[in-house]
Amino acid sequence: MFTEQQGKWLKRVEEMFFRYGIKSVTMDDVSRELGISKKTLYQFVENKNDLVLKVIERHIEEEKTNSACMRDDAEDALEEMFDVIQHVNEEMGQMKSNIVYDMQKYHREAWEKVQEYQHGFLYSIVRQNLERGIREGLYRDNFNIDVVAKIHVAESIMLFDEILFPRANYPLGALFREFLLYYLHGIVSEKGLQKLKAKLS
């Protein structure tokens, strides 16, 4: 999708957005950070909106790869969820709180990409984890997988609502961990609960 050099540029721009927010980063800031002229930058992207979209597309591809690795490396469904908690803590710990607001207000196309990822790929990953946990006897088998997976996705999006969860009081990483533990307590079997308690002790 992107060349290796373009991927590196986009990763560095993403780190800038995480640090300062999207709105406050100018194209001049980006060209300075990347050590390239604005002319070179505009050969790669049409405008800031296009840059934000490309950053999101690269990030989504990276997240898809990370999700597949966590799924394949985890010994069971619960382990996979704990890997997700750790990964999200690392990601969100450095994220400026207004990134989602900036996308929703100023970069709708990028926000729609995020929503497409959440309702498509993220939903399928959550559903696969539920099916795996049931097969392994770690999750109960008496709930509607489709409904629970959709509730999980909807609630994880809700965590970015700063009216409900002002960032000053609710750091994203800690908030997401609390949400996932709440979610797991609702679906684990007796066997899964024992494993969950052991992981938390």
C-alpha positions, 0 to 999 in steps of 0.5 A: 500500500505504501513504500517503506519510506512512506510508511516511516513518514506516516508513522512519525506523523502519527506520533506527532498527532498522538503527542499534540493532537491533529488540529494543532499540527500544521503541514509546516510542522510535518515537513520540518519533522520529516526533514523534507520540503513541503513540495516533496510532502505535497507530492505524497499527499494532496492536503492535510485531510489526505495526510490524516487519511493516509496516517489512519490507513497505515495505522489500521493495517498495523493494527490488523497485523498486531491483532493477528499476531496476538491471536496466533501467539496467545495460548487461549482466548483469555490470554489474547484479551490480556495481550490486547489490554497490554497493547492498548495501554501502550498505545493509548498511554501516549495518545492526546485525548482530542484526536477522536474529536479532531477526526470527527469534526475536521476529518470525516473521511478518516473518521469513517475509515475508523468506524468501518474498521471498528464495525468490520474487522474489530467486530470479527476479531471480537467474535472470533475471540468469543467463539474460541473462548467458548470452544476452550470452555473459558467463556459461557456458551449461553449468550448470543455471540453476535449481540455480545460482539456488537455490544463490545464494539459499541462500548469500546467506541463510547470510551472516547466520549469526553463528556462521559469520561473526561480525560483528566479523570479517566486516562484512556489506557486505564479506562480501557483496561477497566472496560475489558475486565468488566466485559470478561467478568460478564462472559467467563465460565467458572473455569474462565473465572478461576483463570481470570482471578489467577491472572489478576492476582 
